[in-house]
Amino acid sequence: MTNKWAGRIGDSPIIGAGTYANNNTCAISATGDGEYFIRLAVAHDISSLMAYQARPIEEAARLVIMNKLKDLGGSGGVYRVSIDRETCPDV
């Protein structure tokens, strides 16, 4: 990886930032600008929007990735699977 410190920890292994699963909502795996994923707890936020606002998985992911993450200057994407096995790998 260019310009990254050797031995650094990215966002992917951090529960809530790059990885999250909840039996009542979804499972998320993310990649992108890790610092922003950590700040926003992206994976957890997507699950929370589904749980607390009853948003579909695609809508919740788009809101977090395309709005919240981009507003901070970050970029990335998530692979997600809802409890209904709905997948939407395009965000």
C-alpha positions in Angstrom: 0.0 0.0 0.0 1.4 3.4 -1.0 2.3 5.8 1.8 1.0 3.6 4.6 2.9 2.8 7.7 4.1 -0.8 8.0 2.1 -2.6 10.6 -0.7 -0.1 10.6 -4.2 -1.4 11.4 -6.9 -0.5 8.9 -10.7 -0.2 9.5 -11.7 -3.6 8.2 -10.9 -5.5 11.4 -12.4 -2.9 13.7 -15.9 -4.0 14.7 -18.4 -1.3 13.9 -16.1 0.5 11.4 -15.2 -2.0 8.7 -17.0 -5.1 10.0 -20.3 -5.6 11.7 -23.0 -8.2 12.0 -26.3 -8.2 13.8 -28.7 -11.1 13.6 -31.7 -8.7 13.4 -30.5 -6.5 10.5 -27.5 -7.3 8.4 -23.8 -8.2 8.0 -21.3 -5.7 6.6 -17.8 -5.8 5.3 -16.2 -2.5 4.2 -13.2 -1.1 2.4 -12.0 2.4 1.8 -10.5 5.3 3.7 -10.2 3.6 7.1 -9.9 6.7 9.2 -13.3 7.9 8.0 -14.9 4.5 8.5 -13.6 4.5 12.1 -14.9 8.0 12.8 -18.3 7.3 11.5 -18.6 3.6 12.6 -19.9 3.1 9.1 -20.8 -0.6 9.3 -22.6 -0.1 12.6 -24.4 3.0 11.4 -25.9 1.1 8.4 -27.2 -1.6 10.7 -28.6 1.1 13.1 -30.5 2.8 10.3 -32.1 -0.5 9.5 -32.9 -1.2 13.1 -34.1 2.2 14.3 -35.6 3.7 11.1 -36.6 0.5 9.3 -34.7 1.6 6.2 -33.9 -1.1 3.6 -30.3 -2.2 3.5 -29.6 -0.5 0.1 -31.0 2.8 1.3 -29.2 2.7 4.6 -25.8 1.9 2.9 -26.3 4.6 0.3 -27.1 7.2 2.9 -24.0 6.4 4.9 -21.5 5.9 2.0 -22.8 8.5 -0.4 -23.7 11.2 2.1 -22.1 10.9 5.5 -18.8 9.4 4.4 -18.4 11.7 1.3 -19.3 14.8 3.4 -16.3 14.1 5.6 -14.1 13.6 2.5 -13.8 9.9 2.7 -14.5 7.2 0.1 -15.1 3.5 0.0 -17.7 0.9 -0.3 -19.4 -1.9 1.6 -20.6 -5.4 0.8 -23.7 -6.2 2.7 -26.2 -8.9 3.3 -29.5 -8.4 5.0 -31.2 -11.0 7.2 -33.5 -11.6 4.1 -30.3 -12.5 2.1 -30.7 -9.3 0.1 -27.2 -8.3 -1.2 -26.2 -5.0 -2.8 -22.5 -4.9 -3.5 -22.6 -1.7 -5.7 -22.2 0.9 -3.0 
